[in-house]
Amino acid sequence: MKLYLVRHTRVDVPSGICYGQTDVPLADSFETEMGSIRSRLSGIQFGHIFCSPLSRCVKLGISLEYPLLLDDRLKELNFGEWEGQTWDKIFESERGGKWFTDYLNEACPNGESYRDILQRVESFIADLPKTDANILVITHAGVIRAFRILLKNWPVKRAFDKPVAYGQVTIIEKRP
């Protein structure tokens, strides 16, 4: 099967703000970006379409006119108390400095570590239907990185060094 992983479109949040699992509005460029995604997915048949329940993903799925199966495991990293703060402020804090040094194992205050998101995505992958059909997943950059780590055996550093653009379609072949 092929997994088509789509990151939601651009959000209407000032640059440098941590928003993770916070429901944020989409940018005015939504229609244009959605049209581009629709074009890239045109002609591809999907056996299943999974989606993060956060509104930025759901709106994309609905606009693409897909029947969505919402799954909490596809949410972005939960940054806990840091959501809505600037990355600069987080980085300058003692706890933030600790997290930036070891985000894989260090949890955000009242949030998650990146290992937590890896476990969520690993659980999601284990529950995927056994099929040869293509599967579409509408989700977030952190989740797409987790798929790359888990299914392509990418080191964590490589996954974070390679950007995941808004509206990007990433294709991963999953063998049974």
C-alpha positions in Angstrom: 0.0 0.0 0.0 1.0 3.6 -0.5 0.4 6.1 2.3 -0.2 9.6 1.1 0.5 11.9 4.0 -0.7 15.5 3.6 0.2 18.3 5.9 -2.6 20.9 6.5 -2.4 24.2 4.7 -0.9 27.4 6.1 -2.3 28.7 9.4 -3.2 32.2 10.4 -0.8 32.4 13.3 2.1 34.9 13.7 5.5 33.4 12.8 7.3 32.1 15.9 4.3 31.1 17.9 4.0 27.5 19.3 0.5 26.1 18.5 0.7 22.3 18.5 -2.7 20.9 19.4 -4.4 24.4 19.7 -7.1 24.8 17.2 -6.0 27.7 15.0 -7.6 29.3 12.0 -6.3 28.8 8.5 -4.7 31.5 6.4 -6.4 33.4 3.6 -4.4 31.3 1.1 -6.5 28.2 2.0 -8.5 27.9 -1.2 -5.4 28.2 -3.4 -3.4 25.7 -1.3 -6.3 23.3 -1.1 -6.7 23.5 -4.9 -3.1 22.6 -5.4 -3.4 19.6 -3.0 -6.6 18.5 -4.9 -4.7 18.7 -8.2 -1.8 16.6 -6.8 -4.2 13.9 -5.5 -6.4 14.0 -8.6 -7.0 10.5 -10.1 -5.7 8.6 -7.0 -8.2 6.3 -5.5 -8.1 5.9 -1.7 -9.4 2.9 0.2 -9.3 4.8 3.5 -8.9 8.4 4.5 -7.8 9.2 8.0 -7.6 12.7 9.5 -6.4 14.5 12.6 -9.5 15.9 14.4 -7.9 19.4 14.6 -10.0 21.8 12.6 -7.1 22.8 10.2 -7.0 19.2 9.0 -10.7 18.5 9.1 -11.5 21.6 7.0 -9.0 20.4 4.3 -10.5 16.9 4.2 -14.0 18.3 4.0 -13.0 20.7 1.3 -11.4 17.9 -0.7 -14.8 16.1 -0.3 -13.4 13.0 1.3 -15.2 10.9 3.9 -13.0 11.3 6.9 -12.1 8.8 9.7 -10.9 11.1 12.6 -8.1 9.7 14.8 -6.7 11.5 17.8 -3.3 9.7 17.2 -2.8 11.9 14.2 -2.8 15.2 16.2 0.3 17.3 16.4 2.6 17.2 19.4 0.9 18.5 22.6 3.1 21.4 23.7 1.1 21.8 26.9 1.7 25.1 28.7 3.8 26.3 25.9 1.0 26.5 23.4 0.4 30.1 22.4 3.8 31.3 23.6 6.7 32.4 21.4 9.4 29.9 20.6 12.0 32.5 21.8 10.4 32.7 25.2 10.2 28.9 25.4 13.8 28.5 24.4 15.0 31.1 27.0 13.2 29.3 29.9 15.1 26.7 31.9 12.5 24.0 31.1 12.5 25.0 27.4 16.3 24.8 27.2 16.1 21.3 28.6 13.4 20.3 26.1 15.4 21.7 23.1 18.4 19.6 24.3 16.4 16.4 24.5 12.9 16.8 22.9 12.8 13.1 22.1 12.6 12.2 25.8 11.8 15.4 27.6 8.0 16.2 27.9 6.7 19.7 27.5 5.1 21.0 30.8 1.7 19.3 30.8 2.4 18.1 27.3 4.3 15.4 25.4 7.8 14.4 24.4 8.5 13.5 20.8 8.7 9.8 21.9 5.0 10.1 22.9 4.1 11.1 19.4 6.2 8.3 18.0 4.2 5.9 20.2 0.9 7.3 19.0 1.9 7.0 15.3 3.3 3.5 15.8 0.0 2.5 17.3 -1.9 4.1 14.4 0.3 2.3 11.9 -0.2 -1.1 13.7 -4.0 -0.5 13.3 -4.0 0.3 9.6 -6.2 -2.0 7.6 -4.4 -4.8 5.8 -5.0 -3.7 2.2 -3.3 -3.0 -1.1 -5.4 0.2 -1.5 -3.9 3.6 -1.1 -4.5 5.4 2.2 -4.7 9.1 2.7 -3.7 10.7 6.0 -4.4 14.4 6.6 -2.2 15.5 9.5 0.7 17.7 10.8 4.4 18.0 10.3 5.4 16.3 13.5 3.3 13.3 12.6 4.7 13.1 9.1 8.2 13.1 10.6 7.2 10.3 12.9 6.0 8.3 9.8 9.4 8.8 8.2 11.2 7.7 11.3 9.0 4.6 11.8 8.5 3.5 8.2 11.6 4.7 6.4 14.0 4.2 9.4 15.1 7.8 9.3 17.2 9.0 12.2 15.3 11.6 14.3 17.8 14.3 13.4 17.3 13.7 9.6 13.5 13.8 10.0 13.7 17.2 11.7 16.4 18.5 9.3 14.0 17.9 6.3 11.2 20.4 6.3 7.6 19.5 5.8 5.9 22.3 4.0 2.3 23.4 4.5 0.2 21.4 2.0 3.0 19.0 1.2 2.1 15.5 0.0 4.5 12.9 1.2 4.2 9.3 -0.2 5.5 6.3 1.7 5.2 2.8 0.5 4.3 0.4 3.4 5.0 -3.2 2.9 2.9 -5.8 4.8 
